Amino acid sequence: MFGFIQRLIGNNSAREIKKMRAIVEEINGLESSFSGLSDSSLAGKTKEFKKRLADGETLDDILPEAFAVVREASKRVLGMRHFDVQLIGGITLHRGNIAEMRTGEGKTLVATLPVYLNALTGKGVHVVTVNDYLASRDSEWMGKLYRALGLSVGLIVANLDYNQRKNAYAADITYGTNNEFGFDYLRDNMVVHAEQMVQRPLNYAIVDEVDSILIDEARTPLIISGPGERSTDSYYTLAKVVPQLVAGEDYTIDEKQKTIAPTESGIAKVEKLLKIENLYDSANLELNHLLNASLRAYAMMHRDKDYVVKDGQVVIVDEFTGRLMFGRRYSDGLHQAIEAKEGLKVERESQTLAAITFQNYFRMYEKLAGMTGTAKTEEQEFNNIYGLEVYEIPPNRPLLRKDLPDLIFKTKKAKYKAVVKDVVERHKKGQPVLVGTTSITQSEELSDMLLKSGVPHNVLNAKHHEKEAEIVANAGQRGMVTIATNMAGRGTDISLGDGVAELGGLHILGTERHESRRIDNQLRGRSGRQGDPGSSQFFLSLEDDLMRIFGADNISGMMDKLGMEEDEPIEHSLITKSIERAQKKVENHNFNIRKYILEYDDVMNQQREVLYDQRRKILGNDSLKDTIMDMVDSLVVKAMDQYADEKLYPEEWDYEGLLKHLELFFLEPGQLTVAEMEEYGRGELQEKLLSIAHEEYEKRENLIGEANMRELEKAVMLKVVDSKWMEHLDSMDMLREGIGLRAYGQKNPLVEYKFEAYDMFEAMIEAIQEDTIMYLYRIRIELNDEVIEEEATADPLANAQTHHDDVLEPQNVD
């Protein structure tokens, strides 16, 4: 539907870019007047712009002048002048959209234009990158330009202390990684004093490699966790049991849906091996859950493809970039199951203290923009989820790269043989080649074959990520052969060496098609930078995962009919189109999974926003006494409704139940008797109970002093809110895990989830109120300021860990 509408209304991107050219002409017209300014006069423009904004002008009003100032400062400080197409990219980003710009078009420099303009508001601008290296590089490199214009620059990377983070966020412009920005948001909503928060309100963010962060990472929530209580012994037991099961007989794998499930015979075998009668008995629910995790670890998670073992730790390999994801763990017991499978120490499962997806974190910014070389294939998702339009920014120079048709072989063996032959021939004439692979195993197999063929080369995969930028930067030198897992080295330009252009430029050789066309386009985009010559071609086989799972049968039949030999390839544009159709199916499937996850996470997100908003109000309030007294009054009224319903006769009221209930909170034993209660009318009884509650509270306040009571209220309320929220997160996880089964009863799982989640949230709020009152009336008070102060400032993050969890894909129930 989205594509049909686009065809109907035409290319919005081209029309808008045409309009932007008029603004570019205006910026160009200012260049000569600004080039005559002294450095101090140019920097003085920043104060002038801020004053004009304060006087009522808008960012759009001053955009041409601000962009012209940045261009002039860049010429002087960085020795780089923004091209006209880079100005168009800057306007696109300022308007809160995605600028799709090919590799080598200077996205890092493009960002300086809207970053400077939006930083003039004083509300802060975040530039988000995929790793610490790029954040550090860009903040230092582009920071020279900003500082020359009088703006401050901060950097957020791992292992900063509180003061460093606070100062970095206070800067006009803050560079950092998506993980760190997200974790700081969660940490800020766990502090016990308002001044411990480091972030300001989320104003404007430009996300570099926006497809990687907002699409590829969308299924993996950021989680802050504490130590859990579940024993790890069961993982070791199941790691011995699962290898005894037979694929296809004891369990089934659906590669398209990426799911795995035991069969009846498999369940019977497991029950026999574990010596239990019924795996699905309520007492064995946890064991059943761990069996699924262990099956997945054994049959679907492959070493040196999905993860590596490094220094006794299981480290996830990012499926899109090939990078090692340190500090990130699979959830739902999968990581522990892999540790057991590999014979490593199984780490205890953790309890979630706070969590958020990137989808919901980045949607909180007042304005969001992004840039990448590949976004158009995911335009519908960017639009639906984030409200972002994708604009294809024309290149500064025409693209000269030749994208050759795919070559398809019958077997992987024949394919690799052909790949090595092609690399050897190109290497002999000195043409640099970048070989893209989809796994560490594949890159190492090819490396061995090239070594045997006498071809020197560099290997860049998750095992050698430390030299990433250096290896990629040199990949365009004469005679250089580089093997890279997927898009390793993204963010580093490849410049051609002397004489390489005459040899045809950098050749990209893909050894397998990825599920997503976008990842293939990223690989191709490494060649043909800034009008450089170049070429690309994919070598495939019918045994490749994509071909095997999605429609290799037709091609296989065609090859058999033609009587083709194993090492004889098919090369035809129709075959390439057929593969792209298969990729579109997978992309659509993955989009639906992300949309499905978001629909459920949106429910959680609404609750998170309500709770975090209330928490911030607690932190910012000097006195919570009125709030506490309202909660006490509400508690008494609810108790009266429950035990002394006005619709019933007084002789039907449960005085004893009312007395026992309120003795949990503020009534002292013997303070009031049933006989005394029976003497009051309903209204009088309620007033009496309210009077006692308020009097008891005043007594406690007088005992420890007003200031201490205010601190105690805040400390207790925060402690209860955090504790109940953690329990709620666990309950919501369990609800989510089992809700799919409702489909068997002809009910919509999402609708059922929303209803139950609402009821659970309401119950949590009531529990927060009750526990807060109970603690404030019943907590033991030491007449010692130091003890009270210690309770009030206890650090909830002391034992917390941050990690970036991979979530399992949802089980589909027909």
ZIQUI-V468352 format. One line per field, one symbol per residue. phi: phi as a letter, one per 20 degrees, with the letter a starting at -180 (. if undefined). psi: psi as a letter, one per 40 degrees, with the letter a starting at -180 (. if undefined). burial: 1 if it has 16 or more other ideal C-beta (glycine too) atoms within 10 Angstrom, else 0. A space follows every 50 residues. Layout:
BEGIN
phi=???
psi=???
burial=???
END
This chain:
BEGIN
phi=.gffffffenefgffffffffffffffffegffffeffgfffffffffff ffffeofdfffeggffffffffffgfedmcdffgfffffffgffemcdee cfgnenfgfgffffffgffffnencdddcebfgfffffffffffffffen decccdcfmeegfffgffffffcceregffffffffffecfdcgfefdee gfebcddflfffeedfefedfecdccfedffefffffffefgfeedfnde bcddffelcbbfefffffffgffelcebfefgfdgfffffffffffffed ddfmcebcdclmcedfeffedmefdfndcfelnfffffgfgemefefffd dfeabbefgefffefgbcbbbaebcffdgffgffedmdeddeefffcgfd fdeeffdddfcfgffffffffffgfffgenffcdeecdbfgfffffgfff ffemdfaddcbfecffegffffgefefgmfccdcfldgnfodfdefffmf gfeomfdeceeafegdgffffffgffdnflmffrbbbddccfefgfffed megfffffffffmffgeeeecbfffgffffffffffgfffffffffffgf fffffffgfffffffffffeefcdgfffffffgfffffffffdcgffdfg fefeffffffffffddfegnfbdggffffeffffffffffffgfffffgf fffdnfffffffgfffffffgfffffffgffffffffdfgffffemdfgf fffffffffffffffffffffffgffedffdefbgfffffffdgefegde cdbdeeeffffedf
psi=ddddddddeahddddddddddddddddddeddddeeiidddddedddddd ddddeeiidddedddddddddddddddefhhhidddddddddddefahhh hiheefddddddddddddedeeehhhhhieiddddddddddeddddddee iihihhiifiiddddddddeidhhiiidddddddddddeeieideeidii ihchhhhifddddecdedegihhhiihaehieddddddddddeeihhdde iihhddefiiiiiddddddddddefidhdeideeddddddddddddddee hhiecdiihhfeihhhhhedeeihgiehiiafeddddddddefihhiiii hhdiiiidddddeeidhiiiiiegedefdddddddefhihhhhiidiihe hhhiiihhididddddddddddddddddeehihhhhieiddddddddddd ddefhiiihhaeefededdddddeeeihehhhhhhbfiehehihiiihed ddeeahhhhheihidhddddddddeeifhfeiiiiiihhiieeidddddg fedddddddddefiidehihhidddddddddddddddddddddddddddd dddddddddddddddddddehdheddddddddddddddddddefheeiid eeigdddddddeedcehihedhiddddeeiiddddddddddddddddddd dddeiddddddddddddddddddddddddddddddddeddedddffihdd dddddddddddddddddddddddddddehhhhghddddddddehheedei ihighhiiiihhh.
burial=00000000000010011001001100100100010000000110110011 00100000100111111111111100100001101111111111111111 11111111111111111111100111111111111111100110111110 10111110010000110110111111111111111111111100011110 01111111111111111111111110000000011001101100100001 10100000110100011011000000001000010010011111111110 10011111000001111111111110011111111111111100011011 11111111111110101111111111111111001101111111110010 10101111110101111111011101100011111111110111111011 00001011111111100110110111101111111111111111011001 10111111111111111111111111111101111111111101011001 01001000100000000011000011011101100110011011011101 11111011001100100110100100110011001100110011000000 00101001101100111000010000100000001101110110011000 10010001111111111111110111011011001100110100000011 01110110001001100111111111100000000001001100011001 01111111110000
END
